[in-house]
Every structure is written in structure tokens, then in C-alpha cells.
């Protein structure tokens, strides 16, 4: 498979936020269908949730980082290590619903309104702080943008064909055209250059747009593909994709966990927080 090049946007340290309150929320639950207990599964002896929390909170643009969960086990673990944990309903089917509830609870407790909510999926243990900065950047620089997703080039055929990996195709301005768990664009007939992109689940929303999105009726494609962002596209909205080239793998299965653990053995970020947990 041949991949064509596309401009990759790099992050900036100490990005000016204009005094906006930017809150990262990590939704986590023990009852994953494909991998029960996933948030507390160890990677290099440290639970995955701890990797995600430590790496997220190092972003230069964040006001705070919290964990949103419906599980007492996760609450107890998080608070043991100084994480701010917000308990939510156990009825949520979408991570975005859980994050919205947690965001509003956090606002009530702290008496402060959030400007941007960054949803960081708890199965992205290889994320870097710079990825948070990259994802938030367009919301700070362009008032027409309401929601952003990161995307990364697909470099392996296995990723391209993996139904757990969400693929995305975009227009010339990197606005999402469609998301799917199937291989898109099709490689069956086209043998020339073509880029395959995967969604990286770091998703910043403008606070009020998140609530507008959740008020929209669920859509058929969203349910068929089991991908939140399709609700926005089906209702005529825009999802701005931002390309980045930092190598990461998400964890959907125990097999993914082994791959990620091997990839993180020499990760310099781990050394910054390892002693806290080991």
C-alpha cells in the first residue's frame, strides 16, 4: 500500500489560550465489551488510566484534567493517586454523554464555566501532551470551528482492516467527509497513491456546542458505525480534522495492550511519572 503525503500540523509549546478554561475529561468504565476492566489493565506495571491521566495533564493548554466514571473501583483508584474523579450515571452509551455530565458537575463544584472540553479516551495510553495542544489549537484560532478530531496516517494494512480502528476520509480543508470502521477509501479498485487516516480519540468541543450536539437526535449512520462524530455530519455539521504524525496505538483488546506495552518500553514520558506508581 502506498501512502501519499499531506501536511502534518505540529504543536506549539505554551500556546496562548486567551484565558479560556480548557478542561480535559477522561471517560473510563470497567464494563468494556471487548476488554472488561480495561482502564486498570497494567502497562509496564502502571494501569492504563494512570498513563492517560499523567500524559494528558502535562499539556500546556489545560486548566485541569479529570476522570469521569460510573465505577466505584475507578473512583477509588483515581483518588488514591490524586486524580479528580467525577461520578456519572451508568446509563450512558456514548463517551460524549458521560463527559457532558462530568463537565457540568465540575462547573457546579468549582463555580467556573468551561470554555473548551477536551474528551480524551481512556484507551489512548501513548498520547503525548503535544497532541492535546495540537487538537485544541484550531478552536483557539478560528471562531468558525466548534469540534476537532486528531487524525494520524495509517501505516499498516492490519490497522486499515481492523474494525476496532476508526477510519476517516476528509476534504481538501481536512474537514471530515465520513468515518467508518470499514477500510475507507477502498483499495480494491484504485492502485495509485492514497492516504489512509485513522481517528485519534482526542476530541475538543466548544462547551456550548457539546451540549447542542447532545441535544441532536441520534442518527442511523452513527448507530450503524457506532461512531459519535457521524451524528454531527448527518445533521449538517462540520468536524475539523487535524493531522499529526506522533506514533500512537489505542487499546481495544488484550492483544493491543501487548503491542502498546512493547512500544512504550523506551518512552521517555513514562520515566517522568513511573516512580509515582511503582
C-alpha positions as CSV (number, residue, x, y, z in Angstrom):
1,X,0.0,0.0,0.0
2,X,1.4,3.4,-1.0
3,X,0.7,6.5,1.1
4,X,0.7,10.0,-0.3
5,X,2.0,12.9,1.8
6,X,-0.2,15.5,3.5
7,X,0.8,18.5,5.5
8,X,1.2,17.5,9.2
9,X,0.5,20.2,11.7
10,X,2.9,20.4,14.6
11,X,2.0,21.6,18.1
12,X,3.5,24.6,19.9
13,X,4.6,24.8,23.5
14,X,3.0,27.3,25.7
15,X,0.2,28.0,23.2
16,X,-1.7,31.2,24.2
17,X,-5.2,30.3,25.4
18,X,-6.7,33.8,25.8
19,X,-7.6,32.9,29.5
20,X,-10.0,30.3,28.3
21,X,-10.9,27.5,30.8
22,X,-9.9,24.3,29.0
23,X,-10.9,21.1,30.8
24,X,-9.7,17.6,29.8
25,X,-12.1,14.8,30.7
26,X,-11.1,11.1,30.5
27,X,-14.2,8.9,30.4
28,X,-13.5,5.4,31.8
29,X,-15.6,2.4,32.7
30,X,-14.8,-1.1,33.7
31,X,-17.5,-2.7,31.5
32,X,-15.9,-2.5,28.1
33,X,-17.5,-5.1,25.8
34,X,-14.2,-6.0,24.0
35,X,-11.9,-5.7,27.1
36,X,-13.6,-5.7,30.5
37,X,-11.5,-3.9,33.2
38,X,-9.5,-2.1,30.5
39,X,-8.9,1.2,32.4
40,X,-7.0,-0.6,35.2
41,X,-5.1,-3.1,33.0
42,X,-1.4,-2.6,33.6
43,X,1.1,-1.4,31.0
44,X,4.7,-1.6,32.3
45,X,3.2,-2.1,35.7
46,X,1.1,1.0,35.6
47,X,-2.7,1.0,35.0
48,X,-3.7,2.4,31.6
49,X,-5.8,5.1,33.2
50,X,-2.8,6.4,35.0
51,X,-0.8,6.6,31.8
52,X,-3.6,8.6,30.1
53,X,-4.1,10.9,33.1
54,X,-0.4,11.7,33.6
55,X,0.2,12.4,29.9
56,X,-2.9,14.4,29.4
57,X,-2.4,16.7,32.4
58,X,1.1,17.7,31.1
59,X,-0.5,19.7,28.2
60,X,0.4,23.4,28.3
61,X,-3.2,24.5,27.4
62,X,-5.2,22.7,30.1
63,X,-6.8,24.3,33.2
64,X,-7.5,20.9,34.7
65,X,-7.8,17.2,33.9
66,X,-10.5,15.0,35.5
67,X,-11.7,11.4,35.2
68,X,-15.4,10.7,34.5
69,X,-16.6,7.2,35.6
70,X,-19.6,5.3,36.9
71,X,-17.4,2.7,38.6
72,X,-16.5,2.8,42.3
73,X,-13.4,0.8,41.6
74,X,-12.1,3.5,39.2
75,X,-13.1,6.3,41.7
76,X,-11.1,4.7,44.5
77,X,-8.1,4.1,42.3
78,X,-8.0,7.6,40.9
79,X,-8.4,9.3,44.2
80,X,-5.7,7.2,45.7
81,X,-3.3,8.8,43.3
82,X,-4.6,12.3,43.4
83,X,-6.9,12.3,40.4
84,X,-10.0,14.4,40.4
85,X,-12.8,11.9,39.7
86,X,-16.4,12.8,38.9
87,X,-19.0,10.1,39.3
88,X,-21.6,9.9,36.5
89,X,-24.6,7.9,35.5
90,X,-24.1,4.2,34.5
91,X,-26.8,4.6,31.7
92,X,-24.6,6.5,29.2
93,X,-24.0,4.7,25.9
94,X,-21.6,7.4,24.5
95,X,-18.5,8.8,26.0
96,X,-19.5,12.3,24.9
97,X,-22.7,12.0,27.1
98,X,-20.6,10.9,30.1
99,X,-18.2,13.8,29.5
100,X,-21.0,16.3,29.3
101,X,-22.4,15.2,32.6
102,X,-19.0,15.3,34.3
103,X,-18.3,18.8,32.8
104,X,-21.5,20.2,34.2
105,X,-20.8,18.6,37.6
106,X,-17.3,20.1,37.6
107,X,-18.7,23.5,36.8
108,X,-21.1,23.4,39.7
109,X,-18.4,22.3,42.2
110,X,-15.8,24.8,41.1
111,X,-18.2,27.7,40.2
112,X,-16.5,28.2,36.9
113,X,-17.7,27.8,33.4
114,X,-15.7,25.7,30.9
115,X,-14.9,27.2,27.5
116,X,-13.5,24.1,25.8
117,X,-14.0,20.4,26.9
118,X,-11.3,18.0,25.6
119,X,-12.6,14.4,25.6
120,X,-9.5,12.1,25.9
121,X,-10.5,8.5,25.5
122,X,-9.1,6.3,28.3
123,X,-7.7,3.8,25.8
124,X,-5.0,6.2,24.4
125,X,-2.1,5.5,26.7
126,X,0.5,6.6,24.1
127,X,-0.8,10.1,23.7
128,X,1.6,13.0,24.3
129,X,0.9,16.4,25.9
130,X,1.7,18.0,22.5
131,X,-1.3,16.1,20.9
132,X,-3.7,17.9,23.3
133,X,-2.1,21.2,22.3
134,X,-2.4,20.3,18.6
135,X,-6.1,19.3,18.9
136,X,-7.1,22.5,20.8
137,X,-5.2,24.9,18.5
138,X,-7.9,25.3,15.9
139,X,-10.6,26.2,18.5
140,X,-8.4,28.9,19.8
141,X,-7.5,30.4,16.4
142,X,-10.7,30.0,14.3
143,X,-14.1,31.0,15.7
144,X,-15.9,29.0,13.0
145,X,-14.7,25.7,14.3
146,X,-16.7,24.0,17.1
147,X,-15.3,20.5,17.3
148,X,-11.9,19.0,16.4
149,X,-10.6,15.4,16.0
150,X,-7.0,14.4,15.6
151,X,-6.1,12.0,12.8
152,X,-2.9,10.1,12.1
153,X,-1.7,8.3,8.9
154,X,-2.4,4.5,8.8
155,X,0.9,2.8,8.3
156,X,0.0,-0.9,8.4
157,X,-2.5,-2.9,6.5
158,X,-3.6,-4.6,9.7
159,X,-4.7,-1.2,11.1
160,X,-6.5,-0.4,7.9
161,X,-8.5,-3.6,8.0
162,X,-9.1,-3.6,11.8
163,X,-12.8,-2.9,12.7
164,X,-11.7,-1.5,16.0
165,X,-9.8,1.3,14.3
166,X,-12.0,4.2,13.1
167,X,-11.0,5.4,9.7
168,X,-11.8,8.8,8.3
169,X,-11.8,10.5,4.9
170,X,-11.5,14.2,4.6
171,X,-11.9,17.1,2.1
172,X,-9.2,19.5,0.9
173,X,-9.5,21.5,4.1
174,X,-9.2,18.4,6.4
175,X,-12.9,18.5,7.2
176,X,-14.4,15.0,7.8
177,X,-16.5,13.6,5.0
178,X,-17.1,10.2,6.6
179,X,-16.0,7.9,9.4
180,X,-16.1,4.1,9.3
181,X,-14.8,1.0,10.9
182,X,-14.5,-0.4,7.4
183,X,-11.5,0.2,5.2
184,X,-12.0,3.6,3.6
185,X,-11.2,4.8,1.0
186,X,-11.5,1.5,-0.9
187,X,-8.2,0.0,-2.1
188,X,-9.9,-2.7,-4.2
189,X,-10.0,-0.8,-7.5
190,X,-7.5,2.0,-7.0
191,X,-3.8,1.1,-7.1
192,X,-2.3,4.6,-7.1
193,X,-1.3,6.8,-4.2
194,X,-3.9,7.2,-1.4
195,X,-3.7,8.2,2.2
196,X,-5.4,6.2,4.9
197,X,-6.2,8.1,8.1
198,X,-7.3,6.9,11.5
199,X,-9.2,8.9,14.1
200,X,-7.1,9.6,17.2
201,X,-9.6,9.9,20.1
202,X,-8.6,13.3,21.5
203,X,-11.7,15.4,20.7
204,X,-12.1,19.0,21.9
205,X,-15.5,20.6,21.8
206,X,-16.6,24.2,22.4
207,X,-18.5,23.8,25.6
208,X,-21.9,25.1,24.3
209,X,-21.5,23.1,21.1
210,X,-21.1,19.9,23.0
211,X,-24.5,20.5,24.7
212,X,-26.0,21.4,21.3
213,X,-24.6,18.2,19.8
214,X,-26.0,16.0,22.6
215,X,-29.5,17.6,22.0
216,X,-29.5,16.4,18.4
217,X,-31.4,13.2,17.7
218,X,-29.2,10.1,17.2
219,X,-28.7,9.2,13.6
220,X,-28.8,6.0,11.6
221,X,-25.2,6.1,10.4
222,X,-24.0,6.9,14.0
223,X,-25.7,3.8,15.2
224,X,-24.6,1.6,12.3
225,X,-21.0,2.5,12.6
226,X,-21.0,3.2,16.4
227,X,-19.1,6.4,15.9
228,X,-20.3,9.6,17.7
229,X,-19.0,12.1,15.1
230,X,-21.4,10.8,12.4
231,X,-24.3,12.4,14.3
232,X,-22.6,15.8,13.6
233,X,-22.1,15.1,9.9
234,X,-25.6,13.7,9.4
235,X,-27.1,16.9,10.9
236,X,-25.0,19.0,8.5
237,X,-22.3,20.0,11.0
238,X,-18.5,20.2,10.5
239,X,-15.9,18.1,12.2
240,X,-12.4,19.7,11.7
241,X,-9.7,17.0,11.4
242,X,-6.1,17.9,12.4
243,X,-3.4,15.7,11.1
244,X,-0.5,14.7,13.3
245,X,2.4,12.2,12.9
246,X,3.1,11.1,16.5
247,X,3.1,7.3,16.6
248,X,0.3,6.0,18.9
249,X,-1.9,2.9,19.2
250,X,-5.2,2.7,21.0
251,X,-6.1,-0.3,23.2
252,X,-9.3,-2.1,22.2
253,X,-8.3,-5.7,23.0
254,X,-5.7,-7.6,25.2
255,X,-3.7,-8.1,22.1
256,X,-3.5,-4.3,21.6
257,X,-2.3,-4.0,25.2
258,X,0.7,-6.2,24.4
259,X,1.6,-4.2,21.3
260,X,1.3,-0.9,23.2
261,X,3.4,-2.2,26.2
262,X,6.2,-3.2,23.8
263,X,6.0,0.2,22.0
264,X,6.2,2.1,25.3
265,X,9.2,0.4,26.8
266,X,11.6,3.2,25.8
267,X,9.0,6.0,26.0
268,X,10.7,9.0,27.8
269,X,7.4,10.3,29.2
270,X,6.9,7.2,31.3
271,X,10.1,8.0,33.2
272,X,8.5,11.3,34.4
273,X,5.8,9.5,36.4
274,X,6.8,5.9,36.8
275,X,8.1,6.3,40.4
276,X,4.7,7.6,41.5
277,X,3.1,4.2,40.7
278,X,5.9,1.6,41.0
